[in-house]
């Protein structure tokens, strides 16, 4: 037991014991619990929970209501799934929705998988001791505070048909005109978006993995080596299982972010297929307030998909990966 | 492990591996830095014709238009700064007690509370902002800094609370008891005992609150309703045009404070901190 004081600090201790729900002498400690002892935790949590409940859950709940057709401002109070049906099955919107969903899944899963693999590889690269390691690690992290809007513009400067890469190719005699360069940004396969996300997220996941690797030291690997494990076996059976929790938690954040992000698709996407978030915002900006119902329906669908995919992923990884 | 008895072949292989490793590191850093270099090229370029690799004519035009009298950049910088500072300060004040409760105590329903607090990191911001938009218009919170600042709290709170809760998990509240028994009041105890102990955590929490608010586009756009011009909002609308030097110069003005703040606070940061996730939200 950490707390030794006998008297004087009894009230604070009792409060703490009360919350710890320690069985011994429960009745006696309950008896001297003051108002503050009893309500201290709810009171401490209240400001943060107010933000979460009113702004976050409130916003979500009201949005869900609007998606069900509830808009008293324009005199609509009946509840229906009409907008969801219209988005998914009507001739007008079905293609926009399903193709948008396919593109969104492709871009977010693709970005996450590529980022996670490159993050692991680059973290292993930077983990070894070498001259200039500090500088390299610093430069590796330099893009972390760069917002996604800027990342998307940077990819545009690099990969557009008159961008730096195309110019480099032209200098080498590969292309004569910008139009000879392949369309890599504002393309219908989402390559530009994936490039942009990968550029941003590799150091992001990489820094998490690197921190785990550095705290591990080399003892485990030396042990495995002394037992005759080769380089590949050491990676597969020693390093990978140890960094997996960090790698997975970083990947979850990346997946959830890319699935619901707006800036990168808005700058680097095309009209068709269009990422779901961009479609939702366009519906929402429509001067006809009825279109908000469809916009909200799409953003509710996005939230539900992200939420359940992340939950499933966490459940799976908790079952298969050792947690620290 | 290379020993002095290693064969010639062995050390040659080691040298080759080391050279390959260096080449890979240089390539990695080069790939990560080129987009940033592209901003420098564009920001000072003038009539940069294809297929010139480097701009042959340099110019400060973009920078002049940023400081020109009709430029919106100063207003946007001011709004972004006010927002980021206010959001940082209020998120720490709001989150500190909750972090203390989560870091120091066990209580019933704790896991549910923790899940609630981190859930904004998973659910996309557009769903929240769209739902709030109509009510914020009704309550007079749309189109002004107060409303936008309130919405910025949603993505910021999880990281502030998680970071500070991590600090409180390794904090011994007995020191406060000792200060009180020596006659210090609540405020003095907080100022002289609690605050110094949790200071590194507050720095990291503030760093992320600032970065997330500073970089926020879609929430500002949906709640600001075109009235609140921040740096990301201005940059986004400029980026839909084709004035590359201006887009690049504006981007540099936008990211410079973030990079500077990161460099200044880097020593408080570790990749193992739960706050590091905040970088994924920018």
Interface residues (C-beta under 8 A of the other chain):
Chain A: X3 X5 X8 X9 X12 X16 X19 X20 X21 X40 X41 X43 X44 X45 X47 X48 X49 X51 X52 X53 X55 X56 X57 X58 X59 X60 X61 X62 X63 X64 X66 X71 X73 X122 X125 X126 X128 X130 X132 X136 X138 X139 X140 X141 X142 X143 X144 X145 X146 X147 X148 X149 X150 X151 X152 X153 X154 X155 X156 X157 X158 X162 X163 X164 X166 X167 X168 X170 X171 X175 X177 X178 X199 X201 X202 X203 X204 X207 X208 X209 X210 X211 X212 X215 X249 X250 X252 X253 X254 X256 X257 X259 X260 X261 X262 X263 X266 X267 X277 X280 X281 X284 X292 X295 X296 X299 X300 X302 X303 X306 X307 X310
Chain B: X18 X21 X22 X24 X25 X28 X29 X32 X33 X34 X35 X36 X38 X39 X41 X42 X50 X51 X52 X53 X93 X94 X95 X97 X98 X100 X101 X102 X105 X106 X107 X108 X113 X116 X117 X119 X120 X121 X122 X123 X124 X125 X126 X127 X128 X129 X130 X131 X132 X133 X134 X135 X150 X151 X153 X154 X157 X161 X174 X177 X181 X211 X214 X215 X217 X218 X222 X232 X235 X236 X239 X244 X247 X248 X251 X254 X255 X258 X259 X261 X262 X266 X270 X271 X272 X276 X277 X279 X280 X281 X282
